[in-house]
Amino acid sequence: MKLLIYKLYKTFMKALLNICKIFVLLFTLQASVTFAALDRFEVVLWQNSAEVWQSLDITITAVDKNGETVTDYDGSILVFSESDASADFPNDLSENSYTFEVSDEWQVKFENAVKFSAEWTQDIHVYDLNDENILWVVEIDISEKEVVKDLDISIYTPEKWLTIGKNSVTVSWGTSKNYRVRIMLNWDKEILTTSNDDGIFEKEVGDLVEWENRLQAFVLDSDENVVGFTEEIMIKVNSNAPELKQIKITPTWEMDAGTEISVEVYSSAGLSSSEVILNDIIVWLDEWEDGLYTWVATAPSEPWFYYIDVILKDDFGHETRKLKAESITVKESVELNAATTEQDDNGISEPSNNLNAANLDITGLKLTMLKTKSVLSWNEVKAASSYNIYKKMDDWNLELIDNTVEPRYEIAIVWDELKYSEFAVKAMTNTSNGESIEWDLSDMTKVQTGPTELILLLLAMILWLGVVMFTKSKRA
């Protein structure tokens, strides 16, 4: 009997111990759940003061009584302002409520979310939608917005009354930093930009019209109100390249080498440069009168068909190139003089101008014959810069064979046959403008160009053979 009672007692105590363990476990679990339960919301506006209608960020976090984030909160909250019924909230809070989602990670932030409509110490209340005892209140000082008037704005570029050569311009002005700027072009085109931290704004403005354009800049506040403006700037656009209207060449017919030619180019007035290219030589024309550019020079020395190219440039960088705009033809001439000449019966050209020939006459012409050469010499002509040497050819025409600066010329004797040729000399000089002038020919001089010794030797041999033949015939 005692043994039975003891066994029952032991079983009861063991059950009681297990029940105590269960109670302890339940108490521990209850304490753990109570520790992580939602206690309140922390609300942060990220600044202590603001202006009326200034946008504020707001962050809302669910926390427990120890300030730890409640990581499994997925309830709904009620957000509103008791102090400012007209406060503006973002779309996510348009119904003054929000439900936490897992993606929020138990903290939600609304950027540029809250705007207060009046100055004062304003508040924001956050409640748990299911328990009004769980809440938080945050306050902030709101002041009247500072009104900005007559903000300074200075002009850098472009300058007033500037004329440019393209349909766009860089606009640069200075004002207060980080302000919106509206640039108006001809009152019908709007270009927006923002000043940087140095208060400078720069913008490329295109679509300028030909000729006059008006530019004006306006500084705007956050409500798009004008708080400063520049004076109106007038600039002009001239984007047209110079026009080659006409080119005129005088004379128009075939010309001799060295002929004076006149080039007249008609184009826009006031060009920065006007050039013609003839025979690979670039010449700058002078503006004789508005829109008329002229050039006077001499034709090339070689007979040929020459094109004339024209290049026109203005002050705006525009350039017009007209290749083969005109042409001239330099004909081949057998005349000796650059001046107008007449030929005598022997084909010798003589000048017909009225220059004083006394200082250019060739005098004292003489011939000195040596064994291997003939030397032609004459008196020095003080006014001459050089001398042309001419030789009469088989067709009776004179040919220029050489030019020398010394008053003498050597002619080699060729060892083939006894031969004489006629030579003449002409003095050359230059005018003050660099033009070459030829003058009167000297008298023709017959010069030996074949050896005398060879002829005498042949005659001697013929004579000796004659004597030998005569002696033999006499003996016979």
Contacts in CASP RR format, 6 or more apart in sequence:
PFRMAT RR
TARGET T0000
AUTHOR 0000-0000-0000
METHOD contacts of the structure
MODEL  1
MKLLIYKLYKTFMKALLNICKIFVLLFTLQASVTFAALDRFEVVLWQNSA
EVWQSLDITITAVDKNGETVTDYDGSILVFSESDASADFPNDLSENSYTF
EVSDEWQVKFENAVKFSAEWTQDIHVYDLNDENILWVVEIDISEKEVVKD
LDISIYTPEKWLTIGKNSVTVSWGTSKNYRVRIMLNWDKEILTTSNDDGI
FEKEVGDLVEWENRLQAFVLDSDENVVGFTEEIMIKVNSNAPELKQIKIT
PTWEMDAGTEISVEVYSSAGLSSSEVILNDIIVWLDEWEDGLYTWVATAP
SEPWFYYIDVILKDDFGHETRKLKAESITVKESVELNAATTEQDDNGISE
PSNNLNAANLDITGLKLTMLKTKSVLSWNEVKAASSYNIYKKMDDWNLEL
IDNTVEPRYEIAIVWDELKYSEFAVKAMTNTSNGESIEWDLSDMTKVQTG
PTELILLLLAMILWLGVVMFTKSKRA
35 64 0 8 1.000
35 65 0 8 1.000
35 66 0 8 1.000
36 64 0 8 1.000
36 68 0 8 1.000
36 70 0 8 1.000
36 72 0 8 1.000
37 64 0 8 1.000
37 65 0 8 1.000
37 70 0 8 1.000
38 62 0 8 1.000
38 63 0 8 1.000
38 64 0 8 1.000
38 70 0 8 1.000
38 73 0 8 1.000
38 128 0 8 1.000
38 134 0 8 1.000
39 63 0 8 1.000
39 64 0 8 1.000
39 65 0 8 1.000
39 67 0 8 1.000
39 134 0 8 1.000
40 63 0 8 1.000
40 134 0 8 1.000
40 135 0 8 1.000
40 136 0 8 1.000
41 60 0 8 1.000
41 61 0 8 1.000
41 62 0 8 1.000
41 63 0 8 1.000
41 77 0 8 1.000
41 126 0 8 1.000
41 128 0 8 1.000
41 134 0 8 1.000
41 135 0 8 1.000
41 136 0 8 1.000
42 60 0 8 1.000
42 61 0 8 1.000
42 63 0 8 1.000
42 67 0 8 1.000
42 136 0 8 1.000
43 58 0 8 1.000
43 59 0 8 1.000
43 60 0 8 1.000
43 124 0 8 1.000
43 126 0 8 1.000
43 136 0 8 1.000
43 137 0 8 1.000
43 138 0 8 1.000
44 58 0 8 1.000
44 59 0 8 1.000
44 138 0 8 1.000
45 56 0 8 1.000
45 57 0 8 1.000
45 58 0 8 1.000
45 114 0 8 1.000
45 124 0 8 1.000
45 138 0 8 1.000
45 140 0 8 1.000
46 56 0 8 1.000
46 57 0 8 1.000
46 58 0 8 1.000
46 59 0 8 1.000
47 56 0 8 1.000
47 140 0 8 1.000
48 140 0 8 1.000
48 141 0 8 1.000
49 140 0 8 1.000
49 141 0 8 1.000
49 142 0 8 1.000
49 143 0 8 1.000
50 56 0 8 1.000
50 116 0 8 1.000
50 140 0 8 1.000
50 141 0 8 1.000
50 142 0 8 1.000
50 143 0 8 1.000
51 142 0 8 1.000
51 143 0 8 1.000
51 144 0 8 1.000
51 145 0 8 1.000
51 146 0 8 1.000
52 116 0 8 1.000
52 117 0 8 1.000
52 118 0 8 1.000
52 119 0 8 1.000
52 142 0 8 1.000
52 143 0 8 1.000
52 144 0 8 1.000
52 145 0 8 1.000
53 88 0 8 1.000
53 115 0 8 1.000
53 116 0 8 1.000
53 117 0 8 1.000
53 145 0 8 1.000
54 115 0 8 1.000
54 116 0 8 1.000
54 145 0 8 1.000
55 112 0 8 1.000
55 113 0 8 1.000
55 114 0 8 1.000
55 115 0 8 1.000
56 112 0 8 1.000
56 113 0 8 1.000
56 114 0 8 1.000
56 115 0 8 1.000
56 140 0 8 1.000
57 109 0 8 1.000
57 110 0 8 1.000
57 111 0 8 1.000
57 112 0 8 1.000
57 113 0 8 1.000
58 109 0 8 1.000
58 110 0 8 1.000
58 113 0 8 1.000
58 114 0 8 1.000
58 124 0 8 1.000
59 107 0 8 1.000
59 108 0 8 1.000
59 109 0 8 1.000
59 110 0 8 1.000
60 77 0 8 1.000
60 79 0 8 1.000
60 98 0 8 1.000
60 107 0 8 1.000
60 108 0 8 1.000
60 109 0 8 1.000
60 126 0 8 1.000
61 69 0 8 1.000
61 106 0 8 1.000
61 107 0 8 1.000
61 108 0 8 1.000
62 69 0 8 1.000
62 70 0 8 1.000
62 73 0 8 1.000
62 100 0 8 1.000
62 106 0 8 1.000
62 107 0 8 1.000
63 69 0 8 1.000
63 70 0 8 1.000
64 70 0 8 1.000
69 106 0 8 1.000
69 107 0 8 1.000
70 106 0 8 1.000
71 105 0 8 1.000
71 106 0 8 1.000
72 106 0 8 1.000
73 100 0 8 1.000
73 106 0 8 1.000
74 99 0 8 1.000
74 100 0 8 1.000
74 101 0 8 1.000
74 102 0 8 1.000
75 99 0 8 1.000
75 100 0 8 1.000
75 128 0 8 1.000
75 129 0 8 1.000
75 130 0 8 1.000
76 97 0 8 1.000
76 98 0 8 1.000
76 99 0 8 1.000
76 100 0 8 1.000
76 128 0 8 1.000
76 129 0 8 1.000
76 130 0 8 1.000
77 97 0 8 1.000
77 98 0 8 1.000
77 99 0 8 1.000
77 100 0 8 1.000
77 126 0 8 1.000
77 127 0 8 1.000
77 128 0 8 1.000
77 129 0 8 1.000
78 96 0 8 1.000
78 97 0 8 1.000
78 125 0 8 1.000
78 126 0 8 1.000
78 127 0 8 1.000
78 128 0 8 1.000
78 129 0 8 1.000
79 89 0 8 1.000
79 93 0 8 1.000
79 96 0 8 1.000
79 97 0 8 1.000
79 98 0 8 1.000
79 124 0 8 1.000
79 125 0 8 1.000
79 126 0 8 1.000
80 87 0 8 1.000
80 96 0 8 1.000
80 124 0 8 1.000
80 125 0 8 1.000
81 87 0 8 1.000
81 116 0 8 1.000
81 122 0 8 1.000
81 123 0 8 1.000
81 124 0 8 1.000
81 125 0 8 1.000
82 123 0 8 1.000
82 125 0 8 1.000
83 120 0 8 1.000
83 121 0 8 1.000
83 122 0 8 1.000
83 123 0 8 1.000
84 116 0 8 1.000
84 117 0 8 1.000
84 118 0 8 1.000
84 120 0 8 1.000
84 122 0 8 1.000
84 142 0 8 1.000
86 117 0 8 1.000
86 118 0 8 1.000
87 114 0 8 1.000
87 115 0 8 1.000
87 116 0 8 1.000
87 117 0 8 1.000
87 122 0 8 1.000
87 124 0 8 1.000
88 114 0 8 1.000
88 115 0 8 1.000
88 116 0 8 1.000
88 117 0 8 1.000
89 96 0 8 1.000
89 113 0 8 1.000
89 114 0 8 1.000
90 110 0 8 1.000
90 112 0 8 1.000
90 113 0 8 1.000
90 114 0 8 1.000
92 98 0 8 1.000
92 110 0 8 1.000
93 110 0 8 1.000
93 113 0 8 1.000
97 129 0 8 1.000
98 108 0 8 1.000
100 106 0 8 1.000
100 108 0 8 1.000
114 124 0 8 1.000
116 122 0 8 1.000
116 140 0 8 1.000
116 142 0 8 1.000
118 142 0 8 1.000
119 142 0 8 1.000
119 143 0 8 1.000
119 144 0 8 1.000
120 141 0 8 1.000
120 142 0 8 1.000
121 139 0 8 1.000
121 140 0 8 1.000
121 141 0 8 1.000
121 142 0 8 1.000
122 139 0 8 1.000
122 140 0 8 1.000
122 141 0 8 1.000
122 142 0 8 1.000
123 137 0 8 1.000
123 138 0 8 1.000
123 139 0 8 1.000
123 140 0 8 1.000
124 137 0 8 1.000
124 138 0 8 1.000
125 135 0 8 1.000
125 136 0 8 1.000
125 137 0 8 1.000
126 135 0 8 1.000
126 136 0 8 1.000
126 137 0 8 1.000
126 138 0 8 1.000
127 134 0 8 1.000
127 135 0 8 1.000
128 134 0 8 1.000
128 135 0 8 1.000
148 221 0 8 1.000
148 227 0 8 1.000
149 227 0 8 1.000
150 227 0 8 1.000
150 228 0 8 1.000
151 175 0 8 1.000
151 176 0 8 1.000
151 179 0 8 1.000
151 219 0 8 1.000
151 227 0 8 1.000
151 228 0 8 1.000
152 175 0 8 1.000
152 176 0 8 1.000
152 228 0 8 1.000
153 173 0 8 1.000
153 174 0 8 1.000
153 175 0 8 1.000
153 181 0 8 1.000
153 217 0 8 1.000
153 219 0 8 1.000
153 228 0 8 1.000
153 229 0 8 1.000
153 230 0 8 1.000
154 173 0 8 1.000
154 174 0 8 1.000
154 175 0 8 1.000
154 230 0 8 1.000
155 173 0 8 1.000
155 230 0 8 1.000
155 231 0 8 1.000
155 233 0 8 1.000
156 172 0 8 1.000
156 173 0 8 1.000
156 174 0 8 1.000
156 200 0 8 1.000
157 169 0 8 1.000
157 170 0 8 1.000
157 171 0 8 1.000
157 172 0 8 1.000
158 164 0 8 1.000
158 169 0 8 1.000
158 170 0 8 1.000
158 171 0 8 1.000
158 215 0 8 1.000
158 233 0 8 1.000
158 235 0 8 1.000
159 233 0 8 1.000
160 233 0 8 1.000
160 234 0 8 1.000
160 235 0 8 1.000
161 234 0 8 1.000
161 235 0 8 1.000
161 236 0 8 1.000
162 235 0 8 1.000
162 236 0 8 1.000
163 235 0 8 1.000
163 236 0 8 1.000
163 237 0 8 1.000
163 238 0 8 1.000
163 316 0 8 1.000
164 208 0 8 1.000
164 235 0 8 1.000
164 236 0 8 1.000
164 237 0 8 1.000
164 238 0 8 1.000
164 316 0 8 1.000
165 237 0 8 1.000
165 238 0 8 1.000
165 239 0 8 1.000
165 316 0 8 1.000
165 317 0 8 1.000
165 318 0 8 1.000
166 237 0 8 1.000
166 239 0 8 1.000
166 316 0 8 1.000
167 206 0 8 1.000
167 207 0 8 1.000
167 208 0 8 1.000
167 209 0 8 1.000
167 210 0 8 1.000
167 237 0 8 1.000
167 239 0 8 1.000
168 204 0 8 1.000
168 205 0 8 1.000
168 206 0 8 1.000
168 207 0 8 1.000
168 208 0 8 1.000
169 204 0 8 1.000
169 205 0 8 1.000
169 206 0 8 1.000
169 208 0 8 1.000
169 215 0 8 1.000
169 235 0 8 1.000
170 202 0 8 1.000
170 203 0 8 1.000
170 204 0 8 1.000
170 205 0 8 1.000
171 183 0 8 1.000
171 191 0 8 1.000
171 202 0 8 1.000
171 203 0 8 1.000
171 204 0 8 1.000
171 205 0 8 1.000
171 215 0 8 1.000
171 217 0 8 1.000
172 200 0 8 1.000
172 201 0 8 1.000
172 202 0 8 1.000
172 203 0 8 1.000
173 181 0 8 1.000
173 200 0 8 1.000
173 201 0 8 1.000
173 217 0 8 1.000
173 230 0 8 1.000
174 195 0 8 1.000
174 199 0 8 1.000
174 200 0 8 1.000
174 201 0 8 1.000
175 181 0 8 1.000
175 195 0 8 1.000
175 199 0 8 1.000
175 201 0 8 1.000
175 219 0 8 1.000
175 228 0 8 1.000
176 195 0 8 1.000
176 199 0 8 1.000
176 219 0 8 1.000
177 195 0 8 1.000
177 196 0 8 1.000
177 197 0 8 1.000
177 198 0 8 1.000
177 199 0 8 1.000
178 194 0 8 1.000
178 195 0 8 1.000
178 196 0 8 1.000
178 197 0 8 1.000
178 199 0 8 1.000
179 194 0 8 1.000
179 195 0 8 1.000
179 199 0 8 1.000
179 219 0 8 1.000
179 220 0 8 1.000
179 221 0 8 1.000
179 227 0 8 1.000
180 192 0 8 1.000
180 193 0 8 1.000
180 194 0 8 1.000
180 219 0 8 1.000
180 220 0 8 1.000
180 221 0 8 1.000
180 224 0 8 1.000
181 192 0 8 1.000
181 193 0 8 1.000
181 194 0 8 1.000
181 195 0 8 1.000
181 201 0 8 1.000
181 217 0 8 1.000
181 218 0 8 1.000
181 219 0 8 1.000
181 220 0 8 1.000
182 190 0 8 1.000
182 191 0 8 1.000
182 192 0 8 1.000
182 217 0 8 1.000
182 218 0 8 1.000
182 220 0 8 1.000
182 226 0 8 1.000
183 190 0 8 1.000
183 191 0 8 1.000
183 192 0 8 1.000
183 193 0 8 1.000
183 203 0 8 1.000
183 205 0 8 1.000
183 215 0 8 1.000
183 216 0 8 1.000
183 217 0 8 1.000
183 218 0 8 1.000
184 190 0 8 1.000
184 191 0 8 1.000
184 214 0 8 1.000
184 215 0 8 1.000
184 216 0 8 1.000
184 217 0 8 1.000
184 218 0 8 1.000
185 191 0 8 1.000
185 205 0 8 1.000
185 206 0 8 1.000
185 207 0 8 1.000
185 208 0 8 1.000
185 213 0 8 1.000
185 214 0 8 1.000
185 215 0 8 1.000
186 209 0 8 1.000
186 213 0 8 1.000
186 214 0 8 1.000
187 214 0 8 1.000
189 207 0 8 1.000
191 203 0 8 1.000
191 205 0 8 1.000
193 201 0 8 1.000
193 202 0 8 1.000
193 203 0 8 1.000
194 201 0 8 1.000
195 201 0 8 1.000
205 215 0 8 1.000
208 235 0 8 1.000
208 237 0 8 1.000
209 237 0 8 1.000
210 237 0 8 1.000
210 238 0 8 1.000
210 239 0 8 1.000
210 240 0 8 1.000
211 236 0 8 1.000
211 237 0 8 1.000
211 238 0 8 1.000
212 234 0 8 1.000
212 235 0 8 1.000
212 236 0 8 1.000
213 234 0 8 1.000
213 235 0 8 1.000
213 236 0 8 1.000
213 237 0 8 1.000
214 232 0 8 1.000
214 233 0 8 1.000
214 234 0 8 1.000
215 232 0 8 1.000
215 233 0 8 1.000
215 234 0 8 1.000
215 235 0 8 1.000
216 229 0 8 1.000
216 230 0 8 1.000
216 231 0 8 1.000
216 232 0 8 1.000
216 233 0 8 1.000
217 229 0 8 1.000
217 230 0 8 1.000
218 226 0 8 1.000
218 228 0 8 1.000
218 229 0 8 1.000
218 230 0 8 1.000
219 226 0 8 1.000
219 227 0 8 1.000
219 228 0 8 1.000
219 229 0 8 1.000
220 226 0 8 1.000
220 227 0 8 1.000
221 227 0 8 1.000
238 314 0 8 1.000
238 316 0 8 1.000
239 316 0 8 1.000
239 318 0 8 1.000
240 318 0 8 1.000
241 312 0 8 1.000
241 314 0 8 1.000
241 318 0 8 1.000
241 319 0 8 1.000
241 320 0 8 1.000
242 267 0 8 1.000
242 268 0 8 1.000
242 271 0 8 1.000
242 312 0 8 1.000
242 313 0 8 1.000
242 314 0 8 1.000
242 318 0 8 1.000
242 319 0 8 1.000
242 320 0 8 1.000
243 267 0 8 1.000
243 268 0 8 1.000
243 320 0 8 1.000
244 265 0 8 1.000
244 266 0 8 1.000
244 267 0 8 1.000
244 310 0 8 1.000
244 312 0 8 1.000
244 320 0 8 1.000
244 322 0 8 1.000
244 325 0 8 1.000
245 266 0 8 1.000
245 267 0 8 1.000
246 264 0 8 1.000
246 265 0 8 1.000
246 266 0 8 1.000
247 263 0 8 1.000
247 264 0 8 1.000
247 265 0 8 1.000
247 266 0 8 1.000
247 308 0 8 1.000
247 310 0 8 1.000
247 322 0 8 1.000
247 325 0 8 1.000
247 326 0 8 1.000
248 263 0 8 1.000
248 264 0 8 1.000
248 265 0 8 1.000
248 266 0 8 1.000
249 261 0 8 1.000
249 262 0 8 1.000
249 263 0 8 1.000
249 264 0 8 1.000
249 308 0 8 1.000
249 326 0 8 1.000
249 328 0 8 1.000
250 261 0 8 1.000
250 262 0 8 1.000
250 264 0 8 1.000
251 259 0 8 1.000
251 261 0 8 1.000
254 329 0 8 1.000
254 330 0 8 1.000
254 331 0 8 1.000
255 261 0 8 1.000
255 299 0 8 1.000
255 328 0 8 1.000
255 329 0 8 1.000
255 330 0 8 1.000
255 331 0 8 1.000
256 299 0 8 1.000
256 330 0 8 1.000
256 331 0 8 1.000
256 333 0 8 1.000
256 335 0 8 1.000
257 299 0 8 1.000
257 300 0 8 1.000
257 301 0 8 1.000
257 302 0 8 1.000
257 303 0 8 1.000
257 330 0 8 1.000
257 333 0 8 1.000
258 298 0 8 1.000
258 299 0 8 1.000
258 300 0 8 1.000
258 301 0 8 1.000
258 330 0 8 1.000
258 338 0 8 1.000
259 298 0 8 1.000
259 299 0 8 1.000
259 330 0 8 1.000
260 296 0 8 1.000
260 297 0 8 1.000
260 298 0 8 1.000
260 299 0 8 1.000
261 296 0 8 1.000
261 297 0 8 1.000
261 298 0 8 1.000
261 299 0 8 1.000
261 328 0 8 1.000
262 294 0 8 1.000
262 295 0 8 1.000
262 296 0 8 1.000
263 276 0 8 1.000
263 285 0 8 1.000
263 294 0 8 1.000
263 295 0 8 1.000
263 296 0 8 1.000
263 297 0 8 1.000
263 308 0 8 1.000
263 326 0 8 1.000
264 292 0 8 1.000
264 293 0 8 1.000
264 294 0 8 1.000
265 274 0 8 1.000
265 276 0 8 1.000
265 285 0 8 1.000
265 292 0 8 1.000
265 293 0 8 1.000
265 294 0 8 1.000
265 295 0 8 1.000
265 310 0 8 1.000
265 312 0 8 1.000
266 291 0 8 1.000
266 292 0 8 1.000
266 293 0 8 1.000
267 274 0 8 1.000
267 291 0 8 1.000
267 293 0 8 1.000
267 312 0 8 1.000
267 320 0 8 1.000
268 291 0 8 1.000
268 312 0 8 1.000
268 314 0 8 1.000
269 287 0 8 1.000
269 290 0 8 1.000
269 291 0 8 1.000
270 287 0 8 1.000
270 290 0 8 1.000
270 291 0 8 1.000
270 314 0 8 1.000
270 315 0 8 1.000
271 287 0 8 1.000
271 291 0 8 1.000
271 293 0 8 1.000
271 312 0 8 1.000
271 313 0 8 1.000
271 314 0 8 1.000
272 313 0 8 1.000
272 314 0 8 1.000
272 315 0 8 1.000
272 317 0 8 1.000
273 284 0 8 1.000
273 311 0 8 1.000
273 312 0 8 1.000
273 313 0 8 1.000
274 284 0 8 1.000
274 285 0 8 1.000
274 287 0 8 1.000
274 293 0 8 1.000
274 310 0 8 1.000
274 311 0 8 1.000
274 312 0 8 1.000
274 313 0 8 1.000
275 282 0 8 1.000
275 283 0 8 1.000
275 284 0 8 1.000
275 285 0 8 1.000
275 310 0 8 1.000
275 311 0 8 1.000
275 312 0 8 1.000
276 282 0 8 1.000
276 283 0 8 1.000
276 285 0 8 1.000
276 295 0 8 1.000
276 308 0 8 1.000
276 309 0 8 1.000
276 310 0 8 1.000
276 311 0 8 1.000
277 283 0 8 1.000
277 308 0 8 1.000
277 309 0 8 1.000
277 310 0 8 1.000
277 311 0 8 1.000
278 297 0 8 1.000
278 300 0 8 1.000
278 306 0 8 1.000
278 308 0 8 1.000
278 328 0 8 1.000
279 300 0 8 1.000
279 306 0 8 1.000
283 295 0 8 1.000
283 297 0 8 1.000
285 293 0 8 1.000
285 294 0 8 1.000
285 295 0 8 1.000
286 293 0 8 1.000
286 294 0 8 1.000
286 295 0 8 1.000
287 293 0 8 1.000
288 294 0 8 1.000
298 435 0 8 1.000
299 328 0 8 1.000
299 330 0 8 1.000
300 306 0 8 1.000
300 330 0 8 1.000
301 330 0 8 1.000
302 330 0 8 1.000
303 330 0 8 1.000
303 331 0 8 1.000
303 332 0 8 1.000
303 333 0 8 1.000
304 329 0 8 1.000
304 330 0 8 1.000
305 327 0 8 1.000
305 328 0 8 1.000
305 329 0 8 1.000
306 327 0 8 1.000
306 328 0 8 1.000
306 329 0 8 1.000
306 330 0 8 1.000
307 323 0 8 1.000
307 324 0 8 1.000
307 325 0 8 1.000
307 326 0 8 1.000
307 327 0 8 1.000
308 324 0 8 1.000
308 325 0 8 1.000
308 326 0 8 1.000
308 327 0 8 1.000
308 328 0 8 1.000
309 321 0 8 1.000
309 322 0 8 1.000
309 323 0 8 1.000
309 324 0 8 1.000
309 325 0 8 1.000
310 320 0 8 1.000
310 321 0 8 1.000
310 322 0 8 1.000
310 325 0 8 1.000
310 326 0 8 1.000
311 319 0 8 1.000
311 320 0 8 1.000
311 321 0 8 1.000
311 322 0 8 1.000
312 319 0 8 1.000
312 320 0 8 1.000
312 321 0 8 1.000
312 322 0 8 1.000
313 319 0 8 1.000
313 320 0 8 1.000
334 397 0 8 1.000
335 341 0 8 1.000
335 349 0 8 1.000
336 349 0 8 1.000
336 388 0 8 1.000
336 390 0 8 1.000
336 398 0 8 1.000
336 400 0 8 1.000
336 426 0 8 1.000
336 438 0 8 1.000
336 441 0 8 1.000
337 349 0 8 1.000
337 351 0 8 1.000
337 438 0 8 1.000
337 439 0 8 1.000
338 435 0 8 1.000
338 436 0 8 1.000
338 437 0 8 1.000
338 438 0 8 1.000
339 351 0 8 1.000
339 352 0 8 1.000
339 353 0 8 1.000
339 437 0 8 1.000
339 438 0 8 1.000
340 351 0 8 1.000
340 352 0 8 1.000
340 353 0 8 1.000
341 349 0 8 1.000
341 350 0 8 1.000
341 351 0 8 1.000
341 352 0 8 1.000
342 349 0 8 1.000
342 350 0 8 1.000
342 352 0 8 1.000
343 349 0 8 1.000
343 350 0 8 1.000
344 350 0 8 1.000
346 396 0 8 1.000
346 444 0 8 1.000
347 396 0 8 1.000
347 397 0 8 1.000
347 398 0 8 1.000
348 398 0 8 1.000
348 424 0 8 1.000
348 441 0 8 1.000
348 444 0 8 1.000
349 398 0 8 1.000
349 441 0 8 1.000
350 440 0 8 1.000
350 441 0 8 1.000
351 357 0 8 1.000
351 438 0 8 1.000
351 439 0 8 1.000
351 440 0 8 1.000
355 437 0 8 1.000
355 439 0 8 1.000
357 439 0 8 1.000
357 440 0 8 1.000
359 381 0 8 1.000
359 382 0 8 1.000
359 383 0 8 1.000
360 381 0 8 1.000
360 383 0 8 1.000
360 384 0 8 1.000
360 427 0 8 1.000
360 429 0 8 1.000
360 439 0 8 1.000
360 440 0 8 1.000
361 381 0 8 1.000
361 427 0 8 1.000
361 439 0 8 1.000
361 440 0 8 1.000
362 378 0 8 1.000
362 379 0 8 1.000
362 381 0 8 1.000
362 387 0 8 1.000
362 425 0 8 1.000
362 426 0 8 1.000
362 427 0 8 1.000
362 440 0 8 1.000
362 441 0 8 1.000
362 442 0 8 1.000
363 378 0 8 1.000
363 379 0 8 1.000
364 378 0 8 1.000
364 379 0 8 1.000
365 376 0 8 1.000
365 377 0 8 1.000
365 378 0 8 1.000
365 425 0 8 1.000
365 442 0 8 1.000
365 443 0 8 1.000
365 445 0 8 1.000
366 376 0 8 1.000
366 377 0 8 1.000
366 378 0 8 1.000
367 374 0 8 1.000
367 375 0 8 1.000
367 376 0 8 1.000
367 445 0 8 1.000
367 447 0 8 1.000
368 374 0 8 1.000
368 375 0 8 1.000
368 377 0 8 1.000
369 375 0 8 1.000
369 448 0 8 1.000
371 413 0 8 1.000
371 451 0 8 1.000
371 453 0 8 1.000
372 412 0 8 1.000
372 413 0 8 1.000
373 410 0 8 1.000
373 411 0 8 1.000
373 412 0 8 1.000
373 413 0 8 1.000
374 410 0 8 1.000
374 411 0 8 1.000
374 413 0 8 1.000
374 447 0 8 1.000
374 448 0 8 1.000
374 449 0 8 1.000
375 408 0 8 1.000
375 409 0 8 1.000
375 410 0 8 1.000
375 411 0 8 1.000
376 389 0 8 1.000
376 408 0 8 1.000
376 409 0 8 1.000
376 410 0 8 1.000
376 411 0 8 1.000
376 423 0 8 1.000
376 425 0 8 1.000
376 445 0 8 1.000
376 447 0 8 1.000
377 407 0 8 1.000
377 408 0 8 1.000
377 409 0 8 1.000
378 407 0 8 1.000
378 408 0 8 1.000
378 425 0 8 1.000
378 442 0 8 1.000
379 407 0 8 1.000
380 407 0 8 1.000
381 387 0 8 1.000
381 407 0 8 1.000
381 427 0 8 1.000
383 427 0 8 1.000
383 429 0 8 1.000
384 427 0 8 1.000
384 428 0 8 1.000
384 429 0 8 1.000
385 405 0 8 1.000
385 428 0 8 1.000
385 429 0 8 1.000
385 430 0 8 1.000
386 403 0 8 1.000
386 404 0 8 1.000
386 405 0 8 1.000
386 428 0 8 1.000
387 403 0 8 1.000
387 404 0 8 1.000
387 405 0 8 1.000
387 406 0 8 1.000
387 407 0 8 1.000
387 409 0 8 1.000
387 425 0 8 1.000
387 426 0 8 1.000
387 427 0 8 1.000
387 428 0 8 1.000
388 400 0 8 1.000
388 402 0 8 1.000
388 403 0 8 1.000
388 425 0 8 1.000
388 426 0 8 1.000
388 428 0 8 1.000
388 438 0 8 1.000
389 400 0 8 1.000
389 401 0 8 1.000
389 402 0 8 1.000
389 403 0 8 1.000
389 404 0 8 1.000
389 409 0 8 1.000
389 423 0 8 1.000
389 424 0 8 1.000
389 425 0 8 1.000
390 398 0 8 1.000
390 399 0 8 1.000
390 400 0 8 1.000
390 401 0 8 1.000
390 423 0 8 1.000
390 424 0 8 1.000
390 425 0 8 1.000
390 426 0 8 1.000
390 441 0 8 1.000
391 398 0 8 1.000
391 399 0 8 1.000
391 401 0 8 1.000
391 421 0 8 1.000
391 422 0 8 1.000
391 423 0 8 1.000
392 398 0 8 1.000
392 399 0 8 1.000
392 421 0 8 1.000
392 422 0 8 1.000
392 423 0 8 1.000
392 424 0 8 1.000
392 444 0 8 1.000
393 399 0 8 1.000
398 424 0 8 1.000
398 441 0 8 1.000
402 409 0 8 1.000
403 428 0 8 1.000
409 423 0 8 1.000
409 425 0 8 1.000
411 421 0 8 1.000
411 423 0 8 1.000
411 447 0 8 1.000
411 449 0 8 1.000
412 449 0 8 1.000
413 448 0 8 1.000
413 449 0 8 1.000
413 450 0 8 1.000
413 451 0 8 1.000
414 449 0 8 1.000
414 450 0 8 1.000
415 450 0 8 1.000
415 451 0 8 1.000
415 454 0 8 1.000
416 450 0 8 1.000
417 450 0 8 1.000
417 454 0 8 1.000
418 448 0 8 1.000
418 450 0 8 1.000
418 451 0 8 1.000
418 452 0 8 1.000
418 454 0 8 1.000
418 455 0 8 1.000
419 448 0 8 1.000
419 449 0 8 1.000
419 450 0 8 1.000
420 446 0 8 1.000
420 447 0 8 1.000
420 448 0 8 1.000
420 449 0 8 1.000
420 450 0 8 1.000
421 446 0 8 1.000
421 447 0 8 1.000
421 449 0 8 1.000
422 444 0 8 1.000
422 445 0 8 1.000
422 446 0 8 1.000
422 447 0 8 1.000
423 444 0 8 1.000
423 445 0 8 1.000
423 447 0 8 1.000
424 441 0 8 1.000
424 442 0 8 1.000
424 443 0 8 1.000
424 444 0 8 1.000
424 445 0 8 1.000
425 441 0 8 1.000
425 442 0 8 1.000
426 438 0 8 1.000
426 439 0 8 1.000
426 440 0 8 1.000
426 441 0 8 1.000
426 442 0 8 1.000
427 438 0 8 1.000
427 439 0 8 1.000
427 440 0 8 1.000
428 436 0 8 1.000
428 437 0 8 1.000
428 438 0 8 1.000
428 439 0 8 1.000
429 436 0 8 1.000
429 437 0 8 1.000
429 439 0 8 1.000
430 436 0 8 1.000
430 437 0 8 1.000
431 437 0 8 1.000
END
